[in-house]
Amino acid sequence: MSTPTPAALRYRADELESRVPPVTAGPRTDDERMWLEKAAALRAEADRLEADRTTEK
């Protein structure tokens, strides 16, 4: 399995975040919190991959 690109990871993070209604809609459900945590993890992985590529050059 190939490693996803940083852009693909960020796209997936955006998809997950789009599932979550605005904070003014009320308290977050467990699923909404999970989606936001997963999105944050995907963004962190994208940042790490970009940093690794920068240091390889």
MODELLER restraints for C-alpha pairs under 7 A, 6 or more apart:
rsr = mdl.restraints
at = mdl.atoms
rsr.add(forms.Gaussian(group=physical.xy_distance, feature=features.Distance(at['CA:6:A'], at['CA:46:A']), mean=4.22, stdev=0.5))
rsr.add(forms.Gaussian(group=physical.xy_distance, feature=features.Distance(at['CA:6:A'], at['CA:49:A']), mean=6.54, stdev=0.5))
rsr.add(forms.Gaussian(group=physical.xy_distance, feature=features.Distance(at['CA:6:A'], at['CA:50:A']), mean=6.74, stdev=0.5))
rsr.add(forms.Gaussian(group=physical.xy_distance, feature=features.Distance(at['CA:9:A'], at['CA:42:A']), mean=5.61, stdev=0.5))
rsr.add(forms.Gaussian(group=physical.xy_distance, feature=features.Distance(at['CA:9:A'], at['CA:43:A']), mean=6.60, stdev=0.5))
rsr.add(forms.Gaussian(group=physical.xy_distance, feature=features.Distance(at['CA:9:A'], at['CA:46:A']), mean=5.95, stdev=0.5))
rsr.add(forms.Gaussian(group=physical.xy_distance, feature=features.Distance(at['CA:10:A'], at['CA:42:A']), mean=6.63, stdev=0.5))
rsr.add(forms.Gaussian(group=physical.xy_distance, feature=features.Distance(at['CA:10:A'], at['CA:43:A']), mean=5.71, stdev=0.5))
rsr.add(forms.Gaussian(group=physical.xy_distance, feature=features.Distance(at['CA:10:A'], at['CA:46:A']), mean=6.76, stdev=0.5))
rsr.add(forms.Gaussian(group=physical.xy_distance, feature=features.Distance(at['CA:13:A'], at['CA:39:A']), mean=4.19, stdev=0.5))
rsr.add(forms.Gaussian(group=physical.xy_distance, feature=features.Distance(at['CA:13:A'], at['CA:42:A']), mean=6.01, stdev=0.5))
rsr.add(forms.Gaussian(group=physical.xy_distance, feature=features.Distance(at['CA:13:A'], at['CA:43:A']), mean=6.63, stdev=0.5))
rsr.add(forms.Gaussian(group=physical.xy_distance, feature=features.Distance(at['CA:16:A'], at['CA:35:A']), mean=5.55, stdev=0.5))
rsr.add(forms.Gaussian(group=physical.xy_distance, feature=features.Distance(at['CA:16:A'], at['CA:36:A']), mean=6.91, stdev=0.5))
rsr.add(forms.Gaussian(group=physical.xy_distance, feature=features.Distance(at['CA:16:A'], at['CA:39:A']), mean=6.13, stdev=0.5))
rsr.add(forms.Gaussian(group=physical.xy_distance, feature=features.Distance(at['CA:17:A'], at['CA:35:A']), mean=6.67, stdev=0.5))
rsr.add(forms.Gaussian(group=physical.xy_distance, feature=features.Distance(at['CA:17:A'], at['CA:36:A']), mean=6.03, stdev=0.5))
rsr.add(forms.Gaussian(group=physical.xy_distance, feature=features.Distance(at['CA:17:A'], at['CA:39:A']), mean=6.61, stdev=0.5))
rsr.add(forms.Gaussian(group=physical.xy_distance, feature=features.Distance(at['CA:20:A'], at['CA:32:A']), mean=5.68, stdev=0.5))
